[in-house]
């Protein structure tokens, strides 16, 4: 990522993620999740990426839930505004972030209020293929820290590996 982060180019693509949700005041694990996400261009708008994630969340040993979520990332000089793309309020603003190039980070510019609960996040770039999102949720009903780590999936590399495997002769046991 360059000094202006080249945000749409950085995010565009397919990512795997792992998520840990802890109870903020105690640090006790509330949930774990894993899944895949894609940032793909919105039709006729190269400054907007549609983010869609799908995964499996484990709340405890006996309870797991499949989930999905989608947002529109609208990039502008110096930052990004994120809008809900599904759920009860599609098109409503979720959050805004400004670039902190010295730290290779996106810092909260505009928080999200959900009732009396406040969502504040930070995106941190670890490399061209890894970034993290930390969201702190505090308020009357919620007290969580949500830490999500994203790793880029190299689709072209996977395709080449699978096509090589498919073309290799196989030996069946008799």
N, C-alpha and C positions, 0 to 999 in steps of 0.2 A: 504494500500500500504506500503510495506516495504521500507527500506532505498534506495534500487535500483529501487523502484517503481513497480517491477514485471510488466512492462508495458504491454506486450501482454495479460497477465491474467487480469489486471485491465480493459483494454478497451474491451476485448472480451464480446459480448453479445448485447442485444437490449436496445436502449435508446430512450427516448422522448426528444425533444429539443424545446426551444423557442429562437427566435433570434430577436434582435433589431438592426436596422441599422440607425445610426444618421449621420447627416452632421457634419463632424469633427469640423469645425471652429465655428459653431453655436450651436451644440447639438440638432438641430431640428430633429424630427423623419422623416426619409425618408421611412422606410418600417418596417414591423413586419412579422415574419414568425413563424410557428409551424409545427412540423412534427415528424417523427420517423427515427432512424438511426440504423444500425446494423454493428458491427465489427465481421466478420467471418473469420476463418482461410483460407489462400490460400492453395490450394491442394499441398501437399508434401513440405510445408514450414511453420514450426511452428513459425518462427520469422517474419512472414508477415501476417497482417490482411487486408482484403478488407473492406473498409468503404463505405457504401452506405446510402445516405439520400434521403428521399422523404418528400415533405411538400407543404404547401400553404403559399404564400407570399402575404401580403396585402400592396399595394403601396399607396392607399388612399381609401376613402369610396366606390368608384366605380370600382376600379381595383384590382383584385386578380389573381395570377398566380400559377399554379402547377409547381413544379420544382423537379429535382433530380440531384444528383451529386455523383461521386464515386472516391475514392482515394485508393492507396496501401500504407499502413503503414509498412515500413521495419524497424524492431527494431534491434539495435546493442547495445553492452555494452556502456552504458552512454547516449543513446539517440534514436532518431527515424528520419528517412528520409521519406518524404511523396511525392508520385508520383501521377500524374494524371492517372486515370483509365478509363476515358471517355473524351468526348469533342474533341476538335481539336488536342490535343497533348498527347494522351495516352502514358504512359511510360516516359514522361518528368518529371524531378524533379520539385516539387512545393516549398517545404520548408524543412529545417532540424531544429531539436530542440535538446538541451542537457538537461539532468536532473539536476535540482537544488534541491537536496534532503532536504536541510535545510528549503526550502520554500514549499516543496511538489508541485513543479512547473516544467514545461518544458519551458525553455527560448529559444528564437530564436537563432539559430546558423547560419542559412543561409537564407537570405531574398529571396523573389520572386519579380522579376521585370516583369511587364506586360506593355510593351511599356515604357513610362516614369513614370509609377506609381509603387510605392514600397509597398509591402505587408509585414507587420511585426506582428507576433502573439505571444501570451503567453497562455499556458494551465495551469490552476490552479485547483488543486484537493481540493475539499471541504470536501469529505468523500469517503468511498468506493463506494458510489452510486451516487455521484454528482461531476461533473467537469464543468469548464467554459473555453471557448476559447474566447479570445479578440484579434481581428485583427484590426490593424490600416492601412488604405490604404491612401497613400498620393502621390500626383504627379500632373502632368499637367492636367489630365482629371478627377481625382477622389480625394475626400477628405471625407472619411467615417471612422467611428468607427463601427465595427461589433461585437456585444457581444452576444454570444450563451451560453446558460445554458443547460446542459445535465443531465437527471435523468435516472438512470437504471430502466428498466421495468423488473419485476420479472415474467417471462413467466410461470414458474412452479406454482407460487402462483396463477396467473390469471387462469391457466388451472384448478387447484384444485377448485377455487371458482366457475368457470363456470360449471364444472362437477357436483358440489354439487347442484347448482341452477337447472341444467337440471334434476337432479334426484329427486328434490322436487316435490311433487304433486302440481298441480295448480288448482285453482278454477275459472271456467269461469262464467262470469256474465250472467244471463238469462233474 
